[in-house]
């Protein structure tokens, strides 16, 4: 983006932050098994751990679809273990064991603590130009490049991400890095060109790109001389020493699966729209449920008129997952009631909010749980209420508020990445939810859960019980 438009965006967000007098952000940062001691490591007698460990050790030599299938099998095996067993086996694994990344990821996804930090030997933290970390882990880059598609098809999405990033940046009262924005034009070639420019111009950290194809192109490079926090997931894992942060449908589907499992659901009926976003969420939900020993009984279209045949299948239905917009969900609720499913737990994607806003019409959605952003539901330290910011910035109102929160968290991750990477309990209570970094470089987001009450979205006071 041009220096003039960059400056105007910075001034607009800076003025907002001063006007509302934001305080400084405060971050925190059932099998029974036995083990036998062999030298410095613990060898498990649990057959699941033994099989998963062999797959993890052999997986380093695999590529492409074979590696992906190997990873899925490891995840499936570990998902069969209960929380206590998974925690115990994680603690028993020797430092450097390749299985620890998978076991640790499983613990984080279940909201369980790590026994020790992940191995980050491939990560670079010895930056001579950066000051030492503050007591809370704050250690930003010296010069950061932000790669966003400020022109092209993704420009509309990029604006709230940029403004959210700047809101977090200007809220910080301590030493801040120089920030430079680079336009990727929303294309893989543009992303590669922007990255090369950023590296050549002395930036010591890169945030972005935003598009999935752009991320795939960047991670297809043999190496990245300047570490990256991408703002989307690629088809594979991040390159070693780099990280990715996303609001992807896959992450949302996985979070919904964990929420349903927490409710005790083992047989889930899915009702889904046909658009790509909803289908990706459904696929992720199904994979996670199957891995944890549950199942999707059926995937029905949103135009189905009679759900009784689905409800009356042998084994029944424990819960309903809705991958539809709110306008469709309103039409579905009477049909679910006629099929005897009105009393079942109902969980939806965040798209449930689309097409809502009139409490008298939305009362029919009362009780449906859906993932939401902490900022828009409960508020978050470091940002004024969402309504206040939205009244002053078009890039932070309505559906754009989610991307504004995403950009705000991207800044926080940039400033606290070393803390997240090197501590077992590293976390950010961010605008989009609670953020932790797994052993593969993925930021895992635990969203806030909300529901409709009297037709108005409200945070769930205790999502684990709901």
VENRAUR-V241296 format. One record per pair of residues at least 24 apart in sequence whose C-alpha atoms are under 7 Angstrom apart, sorted by the first residue. I is the first residue (numbers start at 0). J is the second residue. If there is no record, write none. Layout:
i->{I,I}
j->{J,J}
This chain:
i->{0,0,0,0,8,9,12,12,12,13,13,16,16,19,21,21,21,21,22,23,23,23,23,24,24,24,25,26,26,27,27,27,28,28,28,28,29,29,29,30,40,40,41,41,41,47,51,52,55,55,56,74,75,77,78,78,79,79,89,90,100,100,104,104,112,113,113,114,115,116,116,116,117,121,121,122,122,123,136,136,137,137,138,138,139,139,139,139,139,140,140,140,140,141,141,141,142,142,142,142,142,142,143,143,143,143,143,143,143,143,144,144,144,144,144,144,144,144,145,145,145,145,145,145,146,146,146,146,146,146,146,146,147,147,147,147,147,147,148,148,148,148,149,149,150,150,150,151,151,152,153,158,159,159,159,159,159,160,160,160,160,161,162,163,163,163,163,163,164,164,164,164,166,167,167,168,170,185,186,187,187,187,191,198,236,237,237,241,242,242,243,243,243,244,244,248,248,248,249,249,249,251,251,252,252,252,252,253,253,253,255,256,256,256,261,262,262,264,264,265,265,265,266,266,266,266,266,266,266,267,267,267,267,267,267,267,267,268,268,268,268,268,268,268,268,269,269,269,269,269,269,269,270,270,270,270,270,270,270,271,271,271,271,271,271,271,272,272,272,272,277,304,305,306,306,306,307,310,317,318,318,318,319,319,319,319,320,320,320,321,321,321,322,322,323,323,324,324,324,324,324,325,325,325,325,325,325,326,326,329,329,332,358,358,358,359,360,361,362,362,362,364,364,365,365,365,365,365,366,366,366,367,367,368,368,368,369,369,369,370,370,370,370,371,371,371,371,372,372,372,372,372,372,373,373,373,373,374,374,374,376,376,379,379,404,404,405}
j->{149,180,181,182,162,165,162,165,166,166,169,166,170,383,170,381,382,383,381,170,171,172,381,171,380,381,380,427,428,135,426,427,135,425,426,427,80,81,84,84,92,93,91,92,93,76,76,98,97,98,97,290,290,102,290,291,291,292,114,114,438,439,437,438,424,423,424,423,423,421,422,423,438,239,240,239,240,240,415,418,414,415,414,415,175,176,413,414,415,176,203,204,414,176,177,203,176,177,178,202,203,204,176,177,178,179,202,203,204,205,178,179,180,197,202,204,205,206,179,180,181,205,206,207,180,181,182,183,193,206,207,208,181,182,183,207,208,209,182,183,184,185,182,184,182,184,185,184,185,185,185,394,394,395,399,402,403,402,403,405,406,406,403,403,404,405,406,407,406,407,409,410,407,407,410,410,381,210,213,212,213,216,217,225,439,439,440,440,440,441,440,441,442,441,442,276,279,280,279,280,283,280,348,280,281,283,284,283,284,287,284,284,287,288,463,464,465,317,318,293,294,317,293,294,295,296,316,317,318,294,295,296,316,317,318,319,320,295,296,297,298,316,318,319,320,295,297,298,299,319,320,321,298,299,300,301,320,321,322,298,299,300,301,321,322,323,300,301,322,323,322,334,334,334,335,338,338,338,343,343,344,345,343,344,345,346,345,346,347,346,347,348,347,348,350,351,350,351,352,353,354,350,351,352,353,354,355,354,355,363,364,363,453,454,455,454,454,454,452,453,454,451,454,450,451,452,453,454,450,451,452,450,451,448,449,450,448,449,450,446,447,448,449,446,447,448,449,401,430,431,432,446,447,430,431,432,447,404,430,431,457,458,429,430,430,431,431}
